[in-house]
C-alpha cells in the first residue's frame, strides 16, 4: 500500500507527459495518426498495459486539445 497522495505520482507523471507531448505534436502540426505513436512514448517501459491503452489516451487527448 502506497501512502497518500504519493500513490498517484506515477499516474500524475503519465498524464502530464500525455498532455505535454500532445500539445507539442499539435503545435508542430503533426497529423493525429502520426502523433499517436509518439505521444507519451517515454512512459512505455513504466506501464504494463501501455500498448493496450496509450493510443486511445493519446487519441482522446489530441481530439480534446486540438480545439483549444
C-alpha positions as CSV (number, residue, x, y, z in Angstrom):
1,X,0.0,0.0,0.0
2,X,1.4,3.3,-1.0
3,X,1.0,6.4,1.1
4,X,-1.5,9.1,0.0
5,X,-1.0,11.3,-2.1
6,X,2.3,9.8,-3.3
7,X,0.4,6.8,-4.6
8,X,-0.7,9.0,-7.5
9,X,2.8,10.2,-8.5
10,X,3.2,7.7,-11.4
11,X,-0.3,8.4,-12.8
12,X,0.2,12.2,-12.5
13,X,3.6,11.9,-14.3
14,X,1.9,9.9,-17.1
15,X,-1.0,12.3,-17.5
16,X,1.4,15.3,-17.5
17,X,3.5,13.7,-20.1
18,X,0.5,12.8,-22.2
19,X,-0.7,16.4,-22.1
20,X,2.7,18.0,-22.8
21,X,3.5,15.6,-25.7
22,X,0.1,16.1,-27.2
23,X,0.4,19.9,-27.1
24,X,3.8,19.7,-28.7
25,X,2.6,17.4,-31.5
26,X,-0.4,19.7,-32.2
27,X,1.8,22.8,-32.2
28,X,4.1,21.1,-34.7
29,X,1.2,20.4,-37.0
30,X,1.6,16.6,-36.7
31,X,-1.3,14.5,-38.0
32,X,-3.2,12.5,-35.4
33,X,-2.2,9.2,-36.9
34,X,1.5,10.1,-36.6
35,X,1.2,11.8,-33.3
36,X,-0.4,8.9,-31.5
37,X,2.7,6.7,-31.9
38,X,4.9,9.4,-30.2
39,X,2.6,10.8,-27.5
40,X,3.8,9.6,-24.1
41,X,6.1,7.1,-25.6
42,X,8.7,7.8,-22.9
43,X,6.3,6.2,-20.4
44,X,6.1,2.9,-22.3
45,X,8.5,1.0,-20.1
46,X,6.7,2.1,-16.9
47,X,3.3,0.7,-17.6
48,X,2.4,-2.9,-18.1
49,X,-0.7,-2.2,-20.2
50,X,0.8,0.7,-22.2
51,X,0.3,-0.9,-25.6
52,X,-3.4,-1.6,-24.7
53,X,-4.3,1.9,-23.6
54,X,-1.9,4.6,-24.6
55,X,-3.1,5.0,-28.2
56,X,-6.6,5.5,-27.0
57,X,-5.5,8.0,-24.4
58,X,-3.4,9.9,-26.9
59,X,-6.2,10.0,-29.5
60,X,-8.6,11.3,-26.9
61,X,-6.1,13.9,-25.6
62,X,-5.3,15.1,-29.2
63,X,-9.0,15.3,-30.1
64,X,-9.7,17.4,-27.0
65,X,-6.7,19.7,-27.1
66,X,-6.5,20.4,-30.8
67,X,-9.5,22.8,-30.5
68,X,-8.2,24.9,-27.6
